[in-house]
Amino acid sequence: MTDQAVDTGGTAVSEEGPRPPAAPAPTSSQFFGRTRELKELRADIERAGLNTLAGRKAPHARVLLIAGRPGSGRTALAGELARQVAHSYPDGILRAQLAEPDGTPVPTERTARDLLAALGLTAPAGADEDDLSERLREALATRRALLLLDDAVDAAQVDALLPENPDCLVVAVSGGPLTGIPDVRPCTLGGMDTKSALELLDRYTGSVRITVDPRAAEGLVELCAGQPAALVLAGAWLAHRPKAAVADLAKQLRADGEDGPVLERIFRLTYAALPTAAARILRFLSLAPAGLVDPHTASALAGCSVGAAHTTLDDFTRLGLVRAVESPLPQYEVPGCLLPLLRPLTAAEDRPAELQLARARMLERTVRLLGSCRAITETDSSPAREKLAGMPRALRFPNPRAAADWLRIRRPALLAAARLAVADGELDTLARRLMAALVRALVAHFGTQASAPELYGIHRLVLDVAERRNLPREKAAALLNLADLDARTGRTADALARYRAALDAGREANDPYATGRAMESVGAAHQELGDYDRAADWYGRALAQRLARDERADAARLHGRIATVHTYAGRYGEALRNWRSAVTGHRRTGDVAGQARALSELARVQEYAGRPEESLVTCQEAAEWARRADDVRLQAALQLRLADTLDRLGDPTAAGLHRAAARRMLGDELPEDAASREQDGNAYEIRSASEED
């Protein structure tokens, strides 16, 4: 819980019926107290470090530590410090949460990637922790930025993200010291001063009840040990009961004895006054992924309507039980100091079967929302429109923009839901559906390349489930997807290992598509590594399978891939034979464009093999098929190649005519040199100068 009070809205839940409106609660932009701590922290920023005193340049950014127990206002203090010094850091404030709601450390890989994204930078999908940390340091080496690292579990988390730039500042929030990081300036928080604590209470209760009994108010502050989280709950409790005096609350807390910390005692008082349905919703909020709740999540967990859940969340906000998150969508979070109090209540008052059912409802609702999110993009699809029309209004998005905004804002919670579902181990069917729906929605709205980092993580989760459940078909699919992403980011050796593992899984599942795809991909990986013999061998195995299954289009394409690696290796005779087979295959399947491209490459290899007359005839045939296929760019590229061949054969007049034809086709796009023309014709790079025919 922070020193900031929360936004409020709606009417607080009560069994006592309607009540007069409470005094206005503080907004999230208001901050109370901690004047001394702020002054000391700001002074620490300017104070010379140990390296400076020793005449050495500081090796990294200054690190300020704000240490305190959850509920002490440590996060709010860090946020207020960042706000006050933001003008000194023109490259912005970068925020990261280093612990999950249950206290589990967030992997540095994920944190570094999120910080890079906040800087507008991307990192390869599947990059490891060291690579991402190094990229982050490189990005911050020339920037003047402030990093606010909240809920640091240990010094290693902070050290991995520490910029090697003394112009940056790191403000870390933790429960204790960060031993191991040199020259850390700690600020340990205790309770708020009495004046500030009374001001915080005043914001909830109004000034009358404070001024009529100042000693009771001061006693309540002392009872709460000046802890902001306890004061917020106390203020909300009093605001909810306008006829109660401050002394009444203090009396109840004292009557409760010393049974637990004061925060726990005030929470019990607030919880005891909730109606049964509201208390149940509150308990189930401890199941929310990443601690982020929206009305749909609360509705699904509790099994109530979305409207009722929204109203109840607003009520909880006024009671200090949840915080409203600044977002275009209604979002809330349970304060970290209250989650340890909610979980025992949930375990004590709800049966395991009820909790599992609540999780299942939440995952099912998320799957339906993701389906709606994707379907809204398929505006030309009648089945998609029918599917949308059959959904409840609460699950529909008004337009693709709204769906994309929802997906972007809720993405952290959606990814957390997938991780939690896989970790649960008992909802694997729902987890698989959720991950499939999430992949489709991300690709539909943001594309495969932009979503690659998220897709990589999802495919790893799919692989975990497939291995746990012994699902070889899904294991093969996950391995193929991961390998594709590895290959795109230059990790070809890793991709090759995964393709071979996918081949084994595909054979175990007796899945011809997976095995064929894996064999072809193994060949492509060997080709990328420059091992053309193995590449040709694996392409040949894939070709044999395609021919056995009479998959003619794929067989023609594979003939082309085999011809390509033979061309790279300088084996032009084998390349010519395979390109002729590819031409025949495309002709039999009626693929005019494919036939034109294959003839174009056949002509190219004939030229490499020193057969310009044959190349000229083949090129003319390819140009005719390209014309039939309406492929203007290929036509133009072939006209340029014809011109070059005719020049070499000693016919500059005819060559000029072909260049003029290419110019008419391409206009301003006409390449200026031969190398450009080759690239424009989708040329294969020749890496060998062998004269073998």
N, C-alpha and C positions, 0 to 999 in steps of 0.2 A: 504494500500500500504506500502511496506517495504522500508527500506533504500537500499535494494539490487535492482539492476536492473535485468531485466528479460532476459532469453535467447531469441534470435531472430532467425528468419528463414524466407525464402520466400521474396516476394516483397510486400511492403506496398500497400494497396489499394488506388487508387487515380483516380480522373477524369482527371488528367493532363497528363496521358500517361506515357511511360517509363521514367526512370530517372537514373542518375548515382548511383552506389551502395553507401549506406550510410556508415559512419564510424562505426566500430564495436561497438556494444552495450555491456554493462557489462554482465557478466555471473552471474548465481545464486550463485556462490561461492565467489563473490567479495562483500565487505562491505565497506561503506564509512562513515567516521566520527564517532561521538559519543564516542570519546576517553575519554573525561571526565566522561561521564555516565558509560562507561564500567569500568573505574578505581574505581569509587565510588561503583558500584555494587559488584565488586570483593572484595573490602575492607569490604563491609557489610557482606559478607559470613563469614569472619574470625572474625568480631567484636563480642565481648561478648554480649549476650542477657540479658534481664532483669532478667531472672531466674538465669543465671550464676553469675551476679553481686550480687544477693541475696543469693548465696550459694546453690541454688537448681539446680537439673538436669533439663535440658530443656524437657518439656513434649512432644514436637513434633518437626518436621523438621523446619528448618529456612525457612521463607517465604519472598521472594523478590517480590515486586510489581513494574511492569513497567506500568505506567499509561499514557495514551495519547489518543488523538482523532484518529479515523481511518484515515490512510494516514500519520501518524506521524512517521512511521517506528518502531513502538513498537514491532511488531512481529519479524522483522528482528533483532532488538537489542537483544531480548530474545534468538533468535536462535544463534546469534554470541556469547553471553555470555555462552550459553550451550556448544558451540563448544570449547570455550577457557578453560572451566573448566572440560570438559568431562573426562579427565584423572584422576580426583579425585573421579569419581563415576564409579567404574568398573562394576557395574551391569546395566549400560546403561542409556540412556535418553529416558524417556517415554513421548510421546506427546499426547495431547488431545485437541479437539476443544469443548469449552463449550457453544457455541451459534450457532444456525443455521444461514444461510446467511441472513435471515430476522430479526435476533436478538432474536428469540425465544430461551430460555434456553434449552440446551440438557438435557434430564433426567439423573440424576446421575446414575441410574441403567445402562443405556447404556454406559456411560463414564467409570464406574468402570469395566464393563465387557470387554470393549475394552482394558483397561489398564492391566487387568489380562491376556487377550489373548496375549498382547505384551510381557508379562513375561513368556509366554509359559504355562500358567495355564488355566484350564477350571472351569466354575462355573455351577451349575445346571440350566437347562432351567427354566425360570419363577421365579427365585429367586428374592426377593424384594430388594429395595434400601439398607436397613439396613444390610441385609445379605451380599450383594456384597461389600458394603463399608468395613464391618468387614473383609471379606476375603482379600480384597486389603491391609488393614492395617496389617493383619497377614503375607501376602506375603512380605511386605516391612519391616517388623520388623527386619529381619535378613539380609537385603540388604542395599547396599549403592548406591542409585539411585537418579537421578535428574528427577523431574516431571516438564514438561513445559505445563502449562495450559493456553491456548490461549482464548481470548474473554470471560473472566469470566464476567457474568452478575451481580453477587452479591457475598457476602462473604459466603453465605450458600453453594454454589456450591463448593467452594474451601475447606471449612471446612469439608465437607463430604468426601473428598478425601485425607485429610491431614494425612501423615504417622505419627504414634506415635514413631518416631525414629529420634533422632537428627542427625544421620549420613546421612540422606537424605536431599535433598534441593528441595524446590518448587519455581519455577519461574512463577508467575502469570501475565498475561497480561489483562488489563482491561481499561475501559474508565474513571474510577474514583476510589476513595478509597475503600478498603475492610474493612469497619468498622465491628468490632466484632471478628476479628482474632487478638490475642495479638502479640505484638512484630513484626509487619509487617514492613519491610524496604521499603518505597516507593521511586520510581524514576520517577518523572514527566517529560515528554518529551515536549520540545518546538520545535523550528525550528533548523535545522542543522547550524553549524557554516559556515561562508561564504567560507572558503577555501575548506571544504569538499563538499559544495553545488556546487561550481565551478568545482570541480573534477568530480562530478556526471554529470554535463552538458557536460563537456569536453569529457566524454566517449561516449556521443551520437553525439555531433556536430563536434568533432575534435578540436584540440587546436587553429587552426587559427582564427576561429570566436570569440573565447574567448579572445585571446591575442590582436587582432586588435582593440577591443573595450571593454577593461576590465570594464570601468565604466558602459556600458550598461549591461554587464553580471552581475555585482554586483547589478545593479538596478533590473534586472529580478529576481535575488535571493531574493532581498528584497521584490519585488512584490509578490513572491511565499511564503513569510514568512518562507523560508527555509524548507518548507514542502516537504518531499521526494516524495510523490505521485504527487504533482503538478510539481515538478522538472523533474520527469520521463516523464510526458506528454509533458512538455515544451521541453525537450531534444529530444523526439521522433518527435515532430512537426518540430523542426529545422532540424533534421536529414533527415526528409522526404522532406525538401525544401532546398537543398544545396545552392541555390542562395540567400536565405533570410538571413538577418543579425539579430543578437540577438536583436538589437534595434527595428526591425520590429515587432517581437513578443511582445515586451514590449509595443510598441505603440498600437497594436491592443487590448491588454489586458486593457490598460488605457482607450482606446476609448470605451470599453465595460462598462466603469463606475464602480460603486460599486455595480452592480446588482448581488449579490450573492458572495459566497466565491470564492477565486481565483481558487481553484480546479475545481469548477463548470464552471467557465468562460473558462479555458483552455480546459476542456472536451467538452464544446459547440463548440469551434473552431475546435477541432479534429473531432467531430461528423459531423459538417457541411460539412467537406471536403469529407466525405465518399460517394461513390456511393449509389444509392437507395437500391440496393440489399444487399450490405454489411451493410448499416445502419439497415436494417430490421433484418438481422441475429444478429447483435449486440444487438438490443432491445430484441429479443427473447431469448438471452442467460440468461436473468433475470429469465426465467422459468425453467432453468436447475435444476434438483434435487441436493440438497446438494452443489450447486454452482459449481459442477464438470461437465465439458463438454468434450466430445470426438467427433470426426468427425461424428459418427453416430447420436449422440444427436443433434448436430447443423444441420445436414442434414435433419433429420426428422422435427425439429422445423420449419426450413425455407422452407422445400419442395424443396431442391436442391440436387444435387448429392453429394455423400460422398467425392469425390475428390475435388469438388469445396468448400465444407465446410472445408476440411482440409487446403486447401490453404488459405482460408479467415481467419481461426484461426491463422495460422502462420503470416499472415499480421497483425492481431490484436495484436499479441505478440510483433512485432516490433514497433507498435504504442503505446505500453504500456497499451492497453485496456484489455488484459488478460495476465495471467502468465502461462508459461508452468510448469506443475507439473512433478517432477522427478518420472518417471514410465517407465517400459518396453513398455507400450502402449502409444500412443499419447493421453495425457490428459491435460486439461487446466482448469484454474479457473478464474473467474471474481474477481478482487480485491474487498474486502468488502467495501472500500470507494467509489467505483464506482456504486455498486448496487443501493444505494438510488438515484443516478442520472439517472439510466437506467429505473427504474420502472415508474416514472412519464412520461418519454418519451413513454414508451410502452402503458401506459393507455391513453395518449393523441393522439397518432398517429395510434393505431391499435384498431379496433373494438373488442368488447368482443367475438363476434362469431369467429373472426380470431384467437384470443388467445386460445379459446377453441379447435378450429380445430388443432392448433399447438400442444397443449397438447395431443390431441387424436392421432395425427401422431407419436408423440414421444413415447407414450405408446404402440401403435401398433408395431412400429419398435422394441421396447424393447421385446415385446412378441415374435416376430419372431426370434430375436437373441437368446433368451432363448430357443426357440424350436430347433433351429439349434445347440445350445450348448448341449442340451440333446441328440438330434438325433445322434450326432457324436459318442456317447458312445455305441450306439446300432449297432455294426458292423455286427452282425449276422442277423439283421432284414432287410428283403427286403423292406417292407414299409418305414422304416426309410431311407434306402439308396435312395429310389425313392423320398422321401420328400426332402432330401438334394439336390439331383440332380436337382430338380425343383426350387430351391431357387436361387436368383441372387448371383453371385460370391462374391459380397461385404458382403453378410450375411453368408457365409460359413466359417467354420474353417478348417484349413488344417489337423488337427489331434486332438485327445482327449486332449493331453497335452496343446495345444494352447487354446482350449475351457476352460479347467480348470483354466488356468492362467488368461484368460479374466474374468471369473466368480469371481475369488478371488480378482482381482484388482478392478473390477467394483462393487463389492458387496456393499460397502457403498452407492454408487449412486443408485443401484438397489433397495435396501431397502428403501432409501429415496423416490424413485419414487413411491413405493407402498404406503408409508405413505401419500405422497402428493395426490395421486390419490384417496385414501379413504377420506381424508380430503376435497377434492374438492366437493364430493357429487353428481356431475353431470355426472361422467364418471364411474359409478359403474360397468357396464358390462365389460368395459376394465380393470378396477381395479381387478375384479374377475379373468379375464383371465390372467392378469399379475401375480397375486399371485399364481395361479395354476401352471403357467409355471415356476415361480421362485422356488416353492417347488420341482417340478419334477427335475429341473436342479441341485439344491443343493443336493438332495438325490442321483442323478445319479453320481455326481462327488465326493462328500465328505461323503456320507452315512448319515443315519438318526441320528445316535448318535452324530457325529461330528457337524452336522448342527442344533442340537436341539435348541440352543438359538435363532437362526434366525427363525427356524420353529415356535417356540412358539410365537414370535412377529407377524409373518405372520398370524398364525391362529387367534390371537386376532383381527387383522385387518379384517379378513374374518368374524369373529363373529360380528364386528361392522356393516359391510355392511349388513349382513343377518338380523340383528335386525332392521336396518334402513329401509330396503326394505321389511321386513316381509317375509323372505324366510326360512320357518321352516326346510326344508330339508338341506339347507346349514348351518343353525344354529346348527342342530344336528351334522353334520359332524365336524364343527369347535369345538363344545363342546367335542366331542369324542376325537378328536386329542389333544386338550389341556389337557383333563383329562388323556390321556395316558402318556403325558409328565409329568404331576404332579405325576402320580403313579410311574413312573420310577425314580423320584428324591425324593421319600419318603414322598411326601405330600399326603398321602392316604386320609385324611379327605377332602381335597380340591378336590381330584379326585372324591371321592364319590358324592359330591355335584354336580359336573359338569356332571357325568354320569346320575344322576337322572334328571337334567335339559335337557340333551340330550334325555332321554327317553320321556319326555313331548313333546319336539320338534318333535321327530320321530313319536309320535302318532298323533300330529297335522298335520304332513305332510303325514300321512298314509303310512309311509315307513317301511316295515317289516324288511328290513336289519338293519336300524338304531335302531329300537326298540329291535330287538333280540340281536344285538351287545351291546346295552346299558344295557339290563337286565343281560346279562352274565357278563358285566364289573362291574355292581353293586355287583353281587355275588362275583366276584374276590376281590373287595375292602373290602367287609365284611370279606372275608376269610383272607385277609392280616391283618385286624384289630382284628382277633381272634374271630369274632362273627360267629361261624360255623352254628348255626341254621338259621340265616338270609341268610348266604351264600347259604346253601342248598335250602332254599325257593326260592331265586332269580334264582339260577340255574334251579330249577324245573319249574319256569315260562318260562324261556328261552327254556327249553326242550319241554314244552307243545306247544309253538309256532312252534318249528322246526318239531315236530311230525305232527301238523296240516297242515304244508306246505309240508310234506313228504320229508323233507331234512334229509335223513338218515345218511349221514356222519357226519353232525353237531350234530345230535341227539346222535350218538354213542360217540362222543367226550364229549358231555355234561353229558352223563351217567358216564363217567370217572371222570369228575370234581365233580359231586355229590358224587361219591364213595370216592374221595380224602378227601372232607371235613368230611364225616362220619368217615373215618379212623382217621383223625386228632382228632375228637371228641371221638374216642374210640368206635363208634357204628359199630362194625365189621359185624354184620348181615346185616345192610343196605348197608354197603360198598360192601359186597360179592354179594348181589342181583344186585347192580348197575354195578359192574364189569362184572358180567355174561351178563347183558343186553348190555354192551359195546362190549363184545366179539361177541355176536350175531349180533349186528349192523355192526361191521367191517366185519364179515363174509358175511353178505348179500350184502354189498357194494363191496366186493372183495378186501378189503384193508388188504393185508397179513401182512404188517409191523404193522399196527394198531392192528390187531388181536394178533400178537405176544406180543406187549407191554401190551395190556390189560390182556392177560393171565399171563404175568410176574407179573403184579400188583395184579392180583387175587391170585396168589400163595403166594405173600408176605403177603397179608391180612390173608390168611388161616394160615400162619405160626404165625402171630400175635395173631390169634384167638385160637391158641393151637391145630391146626389140621395138624401136620407134615406129616402124610401119604397122606392126600389129597393135601397138598402143593407140595409133591414130585411128584405126578402124574401130577398135573397141570404144574409144572415147566418143566417136561419132554416134555409135549405137547407144551409149550411155546418155548422151545429150538428147537423143530422141525419146528415150524412156523417161528422162527427167521432164521433158516437155509434156508428155502424157500424164505425168504425175503432178503437174503444175508446181514443181519445185523450182522456182525462179533462181534462187541463190545457187543451187547445185548446177542448173543450166549455165549460169554465168561463170561459175568456177570451171566447168568443163570447157566452155568457150576459151577461157584464158589458157587452160592446159593445151587445148588444140593449137592455139596461137604459138605457144612455146615450142611444141613439137614440130610445127611447120617451120618455125625459124631454124630449128636444128637440121631439118631436112632440106633447107635452102629455098623456101617459098615464102619470102617476106610479104608478098602481096596478099596471099590468102591469110597469113597470120594477122595482118592489119584488119582484114574484114572480120575475123573472129573477135579481135579486141574491140572493135567498134560495136559488135553485137553485144558483148559483155557490158560495154559502157552504157548501152541503151537499157539493158536489163537492170543494172545496179545504180546507175546515175552517180550521185555523190559518194556512194558506198564502195566504188570501184577501188580495189587495193592498188597501191602505188608500186609495189615491187613483187617479185616472184615469190618471196617468202610469205608475204601477206596473202597472195593468191592461194598458196598451198594451204594455209591455215583456214582460209575462207571455205575451202573445199573439204573441210574436216579431215585434213591429211593425218595419216599415222606417222609419228616420229620414227625415223629410221636410225637405229642405234648401232648398226653394224654395216660395214662397207664390204662384206664378203662378196666375192664374184661368183659364188656357187649358183648354178642354175637349176 
